[in-house]
Amino acid sequence: MESEQLYHRGYCRNSYNSIASASSDEELLDGAGVIMDFHTTEDDNLLDGDAASPGSNYAMSNGGGAPSSSTHLLDFLEEPIPGVGTYDDFHTIDWVREKCKDRERHRKINSKKKESAWEFTKSLYDAWSGWLVVTLTGLASGALAGLIDIAADWMNDLKEGVCLSALWFNHEQCCWTSNETTFAERDKCPQWKSWAELILGQAEGPGSYIMNYFMYIYWALSFAFLAVCLVKVFAPYACGSGIPEIKTILSGFIIRGYLGKWTLMIKTITLVLAVASGLSLGKEGPLVHVACCCGNIFSYLFPKYSKNEAKKREVLSAASAAGVSVAFGAPIGGVLFSLEEVSYYFPLKTLWRSFFAALVAAFVLRSINPFGNSRLVLFYVEYHTPWYLFELLPFILLGVFGGLWGAFFIKANIAWCRRRKSTRFGRYPVLEVILVAAITAVVAFPNPYTRKNTSELIKELFTDCGPLESSQLCQYRSQMNGTKAFSDDQPAGPGVYSAMWQLCLALIFKIIMTIFTFGLKVPSGLFIPSMAIGAIAGRIVGIAMEQLAYYHHDWFLFKEWCEVGADCITPGLYAMVGAAACLGGVTRMTVSLVIIVFELTGGLEYIVPLMAAVMTSKWVGDAFGREGIYEAHIRLNGYPFLDSKEEFTHTTLAREVMRPRRNDPPLAVLTQDDLTVEELQGIINETSYNGFPVIVSKESQRLVGFALRRDITIAIENARRKQEGIVLNSRVYFTQHAPTLPADSPRPLKLRSILDMSPFTVTDHTPMEIVVDIFRKLGLRQCLVTHNGIVLGIITKKNILEHLEELKQHTPPLVTSPAPFTRDLFPHLFFFFFAPVS
């Protein structure tokens, strides 16, 4: 497979070739085009690491350096060195160092706040800056979500027609003030004109149908084409869901520009276009990315967060909670989503600020009222009928379906994303989007359940049948007035059976198209398509159970709980449970998902069915693989993400994983006071390591500390500019006091300030289970391996990921392949999704 090494790290790209330099804020990593490759160098590898970024401004100079024109000697080492402690693009932050920096900053502020009123005011500003930044993030997230909802609804209805009385009204708003609507056709009014009425002057007939069909496809292709072009030209990072990258960034990885202003602007615009195009995607996942962009931008207004990458990630955790809050109208679910699904480091104060950000965002969205129903979401429903104990069986069956769907979708989507890179579509993302949009529009239009917006479909499937519902799903037979009474079960009419067939076709269509849509180079969320698939399956099961209870009310199951003529089964509840089960099967969320769906419906009474279905879907999905879709895409893209949910059960030791290995070159180390500037430059220029252990001497090999390559380079360049007498043969020392030198020696260079005097170390006999735990809980970049204080080697995050991958390859999964009857029944489908990729 053709791949291009990105800045000498283990990341490959093959989609967008017109990407700016590494130092550019708009530099973009093609997430869907990145392949995990543990055989190439990577940013976290300090032994097999990368050289300085080509876009870096800290290139080494081999000159001797002219004396400074300054009239006094600047003790360079007593001053903070500009640039030291910062990170290159596609590097992992040092969580321990960032927390130490924040504690030092806090101590300095506390020590000065009693000196003057100004210092006291600055301390108050620093203390409140966290609440200010999450408030601004919540306000911006709520406003943008309301704008996206309104624009997406209007553009979605534009595919079918236009409101002549007010062009900015969507279909529903256009008919609000009309007095000529009927109960059965409440969406038809003279003010709203279909494209056939405007162009041909007729609303019915074959010509009218063909014209509406053509205009539907035209607008769908136009929206999809415009979205993918904007993403490709202006902000390739705006494609996809964004949640896998958000998880990686929150774990400490640096991706410059992914949360920048251009990404925010383009993602907001193209998200509206992508949703309006009718593709099988949702806007809920990308809204988390949008909210995190807002949090990242506002964090630069406060030095407390702009100068500390670990503190900035606390803001991003709160922003992700605000994103889910406005996506689902679920503030508490958003906080739990941030805690359970995306956050890597989540202290208690982040919990409070996440809650506040979600509250502010939900309040702003409620004030905008984008759907005109005084609710935060389009498909808010309330049920008035309790569920019965015997219904746990179909609820659990829906959970099984959700787990099977989740496992199948993850395998199929990952297989297609891998194959995309080896086909022509991978090199032509615009063509792929246009083709998928065309197929989706052509197939979707004839079926009313696939033609409408997915959120509206979920709303209809969730809604319980009552006297005010005119949907086909509510066309039951009644001996009294031809409509279903509100309080009792009735036999299904022709409309219900017709709707069942259409829903079955819609289910197959949604399953196939969602596999090929997720991963396109447009903003694409997975929450809504997964919920739609589950809601369709749940509604079908609910109607089947309802009719079973009506025609066989004397069975012992129904006889015990259902009274004759009473409303026993609520099909909308089954749709809700199915939606939660399918979303749980794909994402493997549990607690946060139940709370989100609970906040959607507003009923505590249905917590138990939701918990049963979601837990069942997770168990079934985990039987085929523990990875959710986001973790699978993180691994596919090769991001250095150490998942805290995975269990390490092997008995390897640190010496088996550390570098160097038996046949590798010896470990590159620095001595504390024996090197010259020229020798230090030579070591840096001849190696590509990201850092070096500092030892007492070549003879003793006793560990002194650890120095990062970037910090050494920056310190030498700053010393040459600001200090007199620093030349190539100047002695470099990392000790507190300068070594004894001859009188004619050039001025030595002290680099103790950049030395980490307390690097994390383990012995060579430490079990890897403990080492992996240390890396996960402390967010380490590297760990030194010693024996009796002598440095033997180093373990980096990359080495651990390599080791985990090797163990996975040698450990057979619980379910290695589909059942034999599946292979016999669908041989071509099996080959496509499960054959190895060349």
Steps between C-alpha positions, in 0.01 A plus 500: 500500500636839408556726797688817575691541821384805690786684665691176559229376736286194467212681330414466134270706281373453149198719448579869512827603345468876531576525870695782655827472692525358852520841661179614335191518718302348216716190467264211474535130551273293282347289773330250274816468295736417783622147550641346812859406435702397801804432285572865431609774734252687714494803718492330836793275429802650666730225385364462148347846496483768241727783413392855552197592298580637154276790579683584821693821536758346730751361248850421621784729401856373471665839522694618796279798570623857504530689830192691601499880490352508851706692753439252778496127537152357518473203727288316249425205721333699774242632254207299354602376158243594233362192327616248760207294623300537177419222255529436129205400288404131521672458837366384834505735797674422826213497748727491804702801387185695412350435844825609666497821294144571610580443867799732475287767333236464772759533779643811337156662477418417863829641620444832322129561557559670837757744362251740337140544394601442137660166581190402700282590200721291274462205737121535490508516121714186491264319736192591297655454155395135493134589551524782245644282227238224544225764505619643169531147362144415604361821352677447167410128484131567565485782246676300227287192567181709466630651175590157362159354592306785337714506184499120459120480529452778246747353248360151544150624408648695208547166320122462484377855446498858619277729706386786276363716780829493692804340336677456836222274636531124483205281407351476849540871578349594165172327583471619861287803414300334223127447550468258210675195643312182588555251779607224263721728288620756750826547309325622184413867465480747211802694628731202452575411140677188383750531218256329261237765578749781440654357181217300340199662665354169619518323836387149399577255221802312365665815366472666837651198675794484257569872535498483881722189477747684276511813718549288813806333343629833365493675838644195680796485260550878514513505879734197517732641231522839667568341840783274383661779295501739795651231722768404249607855412475684831502258794557125446483456878128588482412159356366206698351487846796645687444293813794257439733797460347678802565188711860492377554873564354468850746216566781751443572489126567825312328553163549863402205654320254222579318728744583825320282780370503381138392153604218648710373720219514235227361224722201716595419580137564156354314324781183679391565406136580136578186451711285673238642281223313201644808286560467238773674707765418720796613829645529391864857366489639798304331734750744366761785598266344845450469554876861392557613747232319774695665388824845494341461847347372658822775335707757719319343805665621377840874440561416240763374274219681625191843428651418164655390211281372291791280785629372560148377143488283566803322766293466257209340241729241758607450602136426140397232487771348820359505348151296196603274725707392697192507197271246301701358756740656294778724707731554224756553244227760732346698512824491122532593463132809713556590296807430154355587531134747776410688639800839361602552720807186609685557659844208606719517868404474398134179315590352820646609713205374241251164508674495880483604509133228247412246706696592826323499335157158339560360831628615687188359232269170503688487880464551471123232226480612377155222241463213720616381240751652653816727197520875455452459220245265419217399154620403570860218262601312401812329169565206456732477121508717287732707209377438146623740234621445263207622776265854458630537206260447704180706783652790259552455367146530858375821523703630188325414655165679822599813310602503297178445813292778682686750218451410461132514874436842542663654214304337602172573872531864446600542252214355752254719782636805279448391409150430862419873565518577233240230604252451795271248655737769552761684732262184681389297589812274741308398228257428258784276748681311582179450130421375413849272805504357408159426141602348618827273756330387265221410218739363718780243709313239227420475395867343770723688368804842542335412822318432699814762637735637231731415697814139535380494125431615427855237739634224320311625158614526610863157664508215305653179479300233736627191680369715777344735273303442458126801280422462176309634325808184603686241387243330233709158354435214589733137398487394838636661780303771351285787629712684349790371605837748654734464253784464154349671264257346452155579277202743646250355645183638498143699817573691332782588195290612722214712701741655177634621401153636847438677494836660164420637641174612814683683285756698316231576828322619674817723209601676487162538874443620577853791260454618683189419853620686510831855599411422716196683832467203695632385558860324178592361394835396149593256555786190579297542228229558237768199619697289497183593139425413396854179703501382336177574151634341588834182637345460188288541280808264725697221478241550122481470472878195727498318287245606183680347635821180598318440172317628273779396685812411169662865386507637476852755777434240753394218370714694573819569868425287614205130561543274451199453830321780669693805662345762241596791546257660832404685457165671837540669374817646209304637744245667697778652186654619378160662836427692489829602138441641564151685813605643311797608214276694736274658727763498262803372781720290395800424745782520819295288348222220400738496849652499666157201295383330552836536878461358470148181338626467656843383178665670330792262211456691364198850496650491122562411403137770737374759359738412142406523566127818709516681256727396207280623678186836568667542138610410367155724754327791430735475131410616595149757760609532748783569801280226750428491680168704796629775281644507301177550817296769621739690176444439514126637854482805413706449755776713443814203433726532269801147389581438476873215254443722222367625240742861383497517136608838384366809422706773687312766706678636849433831366367316313223339820370768764560732636234771433398454130443774243464604583142417871509760781520589599857286750689592862418581682825652832606756542776442766760820704451727342234338620175575806291244693297642346182474145636147565622404637158654194338292264714182693416577519127596133471195366684128551477416438864262730683695494824810371671574357846772697679752289694790575732765364263559230243662285768234516772183524283315632807185692413491875561192610306338527160525777237271547201647554156280802429595669829873446438475647150306805616733557797814496284352739245383739771843487670677587176278802450506630856833391653852596410768239460287195411696322226525147361754384759313650795445241770137399563409400852174391666628526858427771753859633498731540203785246469857611555638622166832647383526880508506534120187287450195664335199578710307182592131453432278401790191298402385385841177699471375281215592175675223287647659398829229250590416294192277200556698181525419133543728203549559249227292241690190719531193322351366671190154497657629757752687698233190526282298611803756771576488630143120507503452668836785750482494570127871433460691548176792281601634298792865404562596144588777459755684225686659601831488864388672431166305596188422200280242635258182693446131419449289749307131523425569369152679195640196419714262540206728275293505243777120505542456460125739204491313335785170551316639337188603191698183481710196365312185708561190355658323487163740469208262474207130492411312177539534243216141546385567873457798428275294256294203732472691819420834391349561821308405720795726295724794535260451874468493579870726234647760424236848632586597829338805478278 
